[in-house]
Amino acid sequence: MELDTAIKSRRSVRKFKSKEPDWREIIECIDGMRFAPMAGENFTLKIILVDDRDKIEKIAKAAQQDFILQAKYVVVVCSNPERTVNAYGKRGEKYSRQQAGAAIQNFLLKLEEAGLSTCWVGHFVDEQIKAELKIPDEINVEAVFPIGYGIKKPSAKARVNMDSILYFNIYKNKKMKEPKKIEGRWAGFSEEKTKKSEE
């Protein structure tokens, strides 16, 4: 699957088939997280793959989202900001969250490529998930991902227009500067190079 197709076809799915995914395929998707950018090469993520039904039920309860119960596997993404905080001070906490998001996007696109579906769940009671999965207090639970084969993908929603989000040089400036005309001794050289590249 081409990257552009994966980006545009990915959807949040909350209905799964009873067919069980191959857990090894999920691990291949998790592997994509390792290649996300990390501040100072400090990899802060820890990932828990859950297939225990009792634990999945507890996770669904902590998130107050019953559709999680349909999933045969749940991936819980955690981060330990200690190393980034030691390296960058208070901003290290922000970097840890940023790189978690980058890694998760890799994961979502790999799932799309593999024909698997999920929904990014960010609402949950952290303490309940930490207690159930024995996650230390200093570790952040970033998100929960129930994994399965989607029954039906939601149709594409209208996306925000580029004009409403893209600015140039300063906030709210919607126009890019016109290219400057080259003058002087290099003008002829530039025009000649352009002509040759077009031939």
Residue frames relative to the residue before (quaternion, step in Angstrom):
aa qw qx qy qz dx dy dz
M 1.0000 0.0000 0.0000 0.0000 0.00 0.00 0.00
E 0.4353 -0.6950 0.5086 0.2622 3.56 -0.90 0.93
L 0.6223 -0.5801 0.3763 0.3670 3.56 -1.09 0.74
D 0.6571 0.5214 -0.3210 0.4397 3.60 0.87 -0.92
T 0.6377 0.5203 -0.3153 0.4723 3.59 1.06 -0.79
A 0.6541 0.5193 -0.3080 0.4556 3.58 0.94 -0.91
I 0.6488 0.5252 -0.3157 0.4511 3.58 0.95 -0.90
K 0.7575 0.4181 -0.2154 0.4527 3.56 0.83 -1.03
S 0.7077 0.4576 -0.2735 0.4637 3.62 1.12 -0.50
R 0.5076 0.6592 -0.4266 0.3548 3.62 1.23 -0.30
R 0.0150 0.7871 -0.6152 0.0414 3.56 -1.01 0.91
S 0.4661 -0.6096 0.5424 0.3421 3.56 -1.28 0.32
V 0.1076 -0.8120 0.5737 0.0008 3.56 -0.72 1.14
R 0.1124 -0.8202 0.5605 0.0229 3.57 -0.89 0.99
K 0.6845 0.3751 -0.2935 0.5519 3.57 1.26 0.33
F 0.0785 -0.8312 0.5503 -0.0138 3.54 -0.67 1.17
K 0.5114 -0.6079 0.5155 0.3214 3.55 -1.25 0.57
S 0.5816 -0.5857 0.4318 0.3638 3.57 -1.25 0.34
K 0.4939 0.6657 -0.4231 0.3660 3.60 1.25 -0.33
E 0.3364 -0.7646 0.5210 0.1755 3.55 -0.86 0.98
P 0.4100 -0.7021 0.5178 0.2662 3.62 -0.82 0.90
D 0.5124 -0.5897 0.5171 0.3499 3.55 -1.30 0.33
W 0.4296 -0.7334 0.4608 0.2554 3.59 -0.54 1.13
R 0.6020 0.5639 -0.3643 0.4323 3.60 1.14 -0.56
E 0.6176 0.5329 -0.3390 0.4687 3.57 1.14 -0.62
I 0.6191 0.5293 -0.3353 0.4734 3.57 1.09 -0.73
I 0.6383 0.5238 -0.3255 0.4607 3.60 1.01 -0.79
E 0.6137 0.5353 -0.3492 0.4636 3.60 1.06 -0.67
C 0.6464 0.5024 -0.3109 0.4828 3.57 1.08 -0.73
I 0.6204 0.5311 -0.3289 0.4742 3.58 1.04 -0.78
D 0.5990 0.5938 -0.3508 0.4069 3.57 1.06 -0.79
G 0.5941 0.5876 -0.3567 0.4178 3.59 1.12 -0.61
M 0.5651 0.6107 -0.3817 0.4025 3.59 1.19 -0.46
R 0.6081 0.6068 -0.3534 0.3702 3.58 1.06 -0.70
F 0.7161 0.4710 -0.2402 0.4558 3.56 1.21 -0.55
A 0.4255 0.6788 -0.4776 0.3607 3.57 1.25 0.31
P 0.5793 -0.5852 0.4199 0.3816 3.62 -1.13 0.50
M 0.0806 -0.7945 0.6019 0.0015 3.55 -0.98 0.93
A 0.4974 -0.6758 0.4558 0.2967 3.60 -0.78 1.01
G 0.8501 0.0048 -0.0366 0.5253 3.56 -0.72 1.10
E 0.5325 -0.6391 0.3871 0.3977 3.59 1.25 0.47
N 0.4261 0.6703 -0.4848 0.3662 3.58 1.15 0.64
F 0.1709 -0.8018 0.5666 0.0825 3.59 -0.19 1.25
T 0.1533 -0.8558 0.4932 0.0303 3.56 -0.38 1.26
L 0.5962 0.6281 -0.3530 0.3542 3.60 1.21 -0.26
K 0.0614 -0.7222 0.6862 0.0615 3.49 -1.35 0.56
I 0.1351 -0.8135 0.5646 0.0334 3.57 -0.84 0.98
I 0.1366 -0.7781 0.6100 0.0617 3.56 -0.96 0.93
L 0.1791 -0.7645 0.6130 0.0873 3.58 -0.80 1.07
V 0.1028 -0.8293 0.5492 -0.0063 3.58 -0.52 1.21
D 0.0160 0.7876 -0.6160 0.0021 3.58 -0.95 0.94
D 0.4612 0.6738 -0.4408 0.3727 3.59 1.31 -0.02
R 0.4484 -0.7358 0.4391 0.2543 3.59 -0.55 1.21
D 0.6412 0.5278 -0.3293 0.4492 3.57 0.97 -0.80
K 0.6664 0.4909 -0.3007 0.4738 3.56 0.97 -0.84
I 0.6266 0.5268 -0.3384 0.4641 3.60 1.00 -0.76
E 0.6288 0.5266 -0.3275 0.4690 3.58 1.04 -0.75
K 0.6591 0.5009 -0.3043 0.4712 3.58 0.99 -0.84
I 0.6316 0.5242 -0.3275 0.4680 3.59 1.05 -0.78
A 0.6426 0.5213 -0.3143 0.4653 3.59 0.98 -0.88
K 0.6510 0.5060 -0.3070 0.4754 3.56 1.03 -0.81
A 0.6559 0.5127 -0.3099 0.4592 3.60 0.97 -0.85
A 0.7112 0.4219 -0.2416 0.5078 3.58 1.14 -0.69
Q 0.2969 -0.7741 0.4987 0.2527 3.60 1.30 -0.31
Q 0.5755 0.5401 -0.3879 0.4761 3.56 1.05 0.88
D 0.3165 -0.8168 0.4600 0.1453 3.54 -0.17 1.37
F 0.5724 0.6165 -0.3979 0.3660 3.61 1.06 -0.54
I 0.5286 0.6323 -0.4040 0.3969 3.59 1.21 -0.44
L 0.5902 0.6030 -0.3546 0.4027 3.59 1.14 -0.63
Q 0.6017 0.5757 -0.3569 0.4232 3.61 1.17 -0.49
A 0.6299 0.5802 -0.3287 0.3982 3.58 1.15 -0.65
K 0.4020 -0.6973 0.5426 0.2402 3.56 -1.13 0.75
Y 0.7774 0.1526 -0.0849 0.6043 3.55 1.24 -0.53
V 0.0970 -0.7562 0.6433 0.0707 3.52 -1.22 0.61
V 0.1978 -0.7561 0.6142 0.1090 3.55 -0.97 0.95
V 0.1213 -0.7745 0.6192 0.0444 3.56 -0.84 1.04
V 0.1749 -0.7972 0.5742 0.0645 3.56 -0.64 1.17
C 0.0549 -0.7959 0.6026 -0.0197 3.57 -0.78 1.11
S 0.1252 -0.7814 0.6000 0.1171 3.55 -1.26 0.24
N 0.2157 -0.7424 0.6224 0.1226 3.50 -1.21 0.68
P 0.2033 -0.8428 0.4881 0.1004 3.61 -0.15 1.26
E 0.3502 0.7912 -0.4657 0.1859 3.60 1.24 -0.09
R 0.7145 0.4651 -0.2749 0.4445 3.60 0.78 -1.01
T 0.6685 0.4778 -0.3148 0.4751 3.60 0.98 -0.75
V 0.6244 0.5163 -0.3401 0.4774 3.60 1.08 -0.66
N 0.6388 0.5196 -0.3274 0.4634 3.60 0.98 -0.78
A 0.7121 0.4592 -0.2514 0.4679 3.56 1.04 -0.82
Y 0.8384 0.2094 -0.0511 0.5007 3.59 0.92 -0.91
G 0.5123 -0.6550 0.4234 0.3595 3.58 1.22 0.16
K 0.8462 -0.1566 0.1188 0.4952 3.57 -1.17 -0.62
R 0.6352 0.5434 -0.3342 0.4354 3.59 1.03 -0.76
G 0.5214 0.6521 -0.4022 0.3757 3.57 1.21 -0.40
E 0.5974 0.5567 -0.3580 0.4527 3.59 1.14 -0.62
K 0.6470 0.5085 -0.3049 0.4796 3.57 1.03 -0.84
Y 0.6487 0.5221 -0.3194 0.4524 3.58 0.93 -0.90
S 0.6306 0.5464 -0.3298 0.4416 3.57 1.00 -0.83
R 0.6730 0.4809 -0.2856 0.4839 3.59 0.98 -0.86
Q 0.6366 0.5345 -0.3286 0.4484 3.57 1.00 -0.81
Q 0.7151 0.4431 -0.2763 0.4648 3.56 0.84 -0.91
A 0.5562 0.5653 -0.3949 0.4639 3.58 1.19 -0.38
G 0.6601 0.5077 -0.3027 0.4635 3.58 0.97 -0.88
A 0.6403 0.5219 -0.3217 0.4627 3.58 0.99 -0.82
A 0.6714 0.4950 -0.2927 0.4675 3.58 0.93 -0.90
I 0.6399 0.5278 -0.3218 0.4565 3.58 1.00 -0.81
Q 0.6299 0.5244 -0.3442 0.4579 3.60 0.98 -0.74
N 0.5996 0.5398 -0.3515 0.4750 3.60 1.04 -0.73
F 0.6567 0.5291 -0.2896 0.4527 3.54 0.94 -1.00
L 0.6670 0.5097 -0.3022 0.4518 3.59 0.88 -0.94
L 0.6789 0.4849 -0.2924 0.4675 3.58 0.96 -0.84
K 0.6261 0.5191 -0.3331 0.4771 3.59 1.08 -0.66
L 0.6203 0.5265 -0.3384 0.4727 3.60 1.05 -0.73
E 0.6344 0.5303 -0.3186 0.4636 3.57 0.99 -0.87
E 0.6566 0.5135 -0.2989 0.4647 3.55 0.94 -0.90
A 0.7037 0.4676 -0.2530 0.4714 3.58 1.06 -0.80
G 0.5047 -0.6632 0.4194 0.3600 3.61 1.25 -0.12
L 0.5311 0.6065 -0.4117 0.4249 3.57 1.25 0.42
S 0.2680 -0.7727 0.5600 0.1321 3.55 -1.22 0.50
T 0.0308 0.7820 -0.6221 0.0222 3.52 -1.27 0.48
C 0.2215 -0.7169 0.6300 0.2003 3.51 -1.39 -0.09
W 0.4109 -0.7005 0.5294 0.2455 3.56 -0.87 0.97
V 0.0783 -0.8027 0.5912 -0.0039 3.57 -0.47 1.25
G 0.0403 -0.8282 0.5587 -0.0178 3.56 -0.57 1.16
H 0.6328 0.5062 -0.3299 0.4843 3.57 1.31 -0.17
F 0.3529 0.7000 -0.5592 0.2699 3.58 -0.62 1.14
V 0.4866 -0.6083 0.5253 0.3423 3.54 -1.32 0.26
D 0.4100 -0.7592 0.4535 0.2233 3.54 -0.28 1.32
E 0.6684 0.5342 -0.3118 0.4131 3.57 0.85 -0.98
Q 0.6487 0.5214 -0.3227 0.4507 3.59 1.02 -0.75
I 0.6695 0.4772 -0.3025 0.4823 3.58 0.95 -0.84
K 0.6369 0.5293 -0.3302 0.4529 3.58 0.97 -0.80
A 0.6592 0.5088 -0.3088 0.4596 3.58 0.95 -0.87
E 0.6901 0.4967 -0.2841 0.4431 3.59 0.89 -0.94
L 0.7795 0.3259 -0.1627 0.5095 3.59 1.00 -0.85
K 0.4295 -0.7342 0.4302 0.3022 3.57 1.34 0.22
I 0.2695 0.7590 -0.5307 0.2638 3.56 0.94 0.97
P 0.4749 -0.6915 0.4583 0.2937 3.64 -0.74 0.97
D 0.6592 -0.5526 0.3566 0.3647 3.57 -1.17 0.64
E 0.7078 0.4917 -0.2736 0.4270 3.59 0.96 -0.86
I 0.6008 0.5543 -0.3518 0.4560 3.58 1.31 -0.15
N 0.3354 -0.7380 0.5530 0.1927 3.59 -0.98 0.89
V 0.2760 -0.7004 0.6271 0.2001 3.56 -1.05 0.79
E 0.2533 -0.8190 0.5014 0.1174 3.58 -0.38 1.24
A 0.7850 -0.1985 0.1881 0.5559 3.57 0.81 -0.97
V 0.3020 -0.7196 0.6033 0.1643 3.51 -1.38 0.41
F 0.0698 -0.8149 0.5754 0.0011 3.58 -0.93 0.93
P 0.1916 -0.7553 0.6163 0.1140 3.60 -0.42 1.16
I 0.1710 -0.8174 0.5474 0.0547 3.59 -0.78 1.03
G 0.2610 0.7542 -0.5784 0.1689 3.56 -1.01 0.84
Y 0.5551 -0.5308 0.4819 0.4217 3.52 -1.32 -0.30
G 0.3967 -0.7524 0.4767 0.2220 3.54 -0.56 1.16
I 0.4585 -0.6644 0.5163 0.2858 3.58 -1.05 0.81
K 0.7789 -0.1316 0.1208 0.6012 3.55 0.89 -0.94
K 0.3638 -0.7278 0.5393 0.2172 3.52 -0.86 1.01
P 0.5008 -0.6198 0.5010 0.3378 3.58 -1.03 0.71
S 0.5294 -0.6218 0.4644 0.3426 3.57 -1.08 0.66
A 0.6262 -0.5611 0.3926 0.3727 3.55 -1.21 0.55
K 0.2942 -0.7393 0.5798 0.1751 3.54 -0.96 0.89
A 0.5908 -0.5455 0.4430 0.3964 3.54 -1.21 0.44
R 0.2715 -0.7777 0.5503 0.1367 3.54 -0.74 1.07
V 0.6300 -0.5338 0.4057 0.3920 3.53 -1.24 0.47
N 0.4791 -0.6682 0.4905 0.2887 3.59 -1.07 0.75
M 0.5828 -0.5921 0.4310 0.3521 3.56 -1.10 0.72
D 0.6156 0.5834 -0.3457 0.4014 3.58 1.03 -0.79
S 0.7085 0.4697 -0.2655 0.4549 3.57 1.10 -0.64
I 0.7546 0.3762 -0.2166 0.4921 3.62 1.23 -0.17
L 0.7142 0.4641 -0.2524 0.4592 3.60 1.17 -0.49
Y 0.0254 -0.7779 0.6276 -0.0161 3.54 -0.88 1.06
F 0.3127 -0.7504 0.5555 0.1745 3.56 -1.29 0.40
N 0.8727 0.0502 -0.0950 0.4763 3.53 -0.86 1.13
I 0.7983 -0.0319 0.0159 0.6013 3.62 0.91 -0.81
Y 0.6650 -0.5215 0.3653 0.3904 3.55 -1.23 0.54
K 0.8493 0.1460 -0.1724 0.4772 3.54 -1.00 1.05
N 0.5178 0.5906 -0.4501 0.4247 3.61 1.21 0.19
K 0.1854 -0.8499 0.4897 0.0590 3.58 -0.38 1.24
K 0.6963 0.4473 -0.2838 0.4843 3.59 1.21 0.09
M 0.3509 -0.6983 0.5854 0.2155 3.51 -1.06 0.85
K 0.5490 -0.6085 0.4519 0.3523 3.56 -1.07 0.70
E 0.5145 -0.6092 0.5017 0.3353 3.55 -1.14 0.66
P 0.5437 -0.6076 0.4477 0.3670 3.63 -1.02 0.70
K 0.4487 -0.6897 0.4985 0.2730 3.54 -0.97 0.84
K 0.4352 -0.6771 0.5282 0.2704 3.53 -1.03 0.84
I 0.3831 -0.7263 0.5249 0.2239 3.57 -0.88 0.96
E 0.0549 -0.8002 0.5972 -0.0012 3.55 -0.82 1.00
G 0.6937 0.4880 -0.3380 0.4079 3.53 -1.26 0.29
R 0.8353 -0.2808 0.1686 0.4417 3.54 -1.30 -0.36
W 0.7005 0.4656 -0.2850 0.4597 3.64 1.12 -0.52
A 0.4474 0.7164 -0.4495 0.2908 3.62 1.22 -0.21
G 0.6876 0.4824 -0.2877 0.4602 3.60 0.82 -0.99
F 0.6260 0.5513 -0.3254 0.4454 3.56 1.03 -0.83
S 0.6639 0.5151 -0.2937 0.4558 3.56 0.96 -0.94
E 0.6701 0.4958 -0.2973 0.4656 3.59 0.94 -0.90
E 0.6480 0.5212 -0.3120 0.4595 3.56 1.02 -0.84
K 0.6454 0.5190 -0.3089 0.4676 3.59 1.03 -0.84
T 0.6358 0.5322 -0.3213 0.4575 3.58 1.04 -0.81
K 0.6599 0.5202 -0.3051 0.4482 3.57 0.96 -0.94
K 0.6607 0.5176 -0.3006 0.4531 3.57 0.97 -0.93
S 0.6642 0.5065 -0.3066 0.4564 3.59 0.99 -0.80
E 0.6601 0.5043 -0.3071 0.4644 3.58 1.18 -0.53
E 0.6064 0.5874 -0.3528 0.4035 3.61 1.20 -0.49
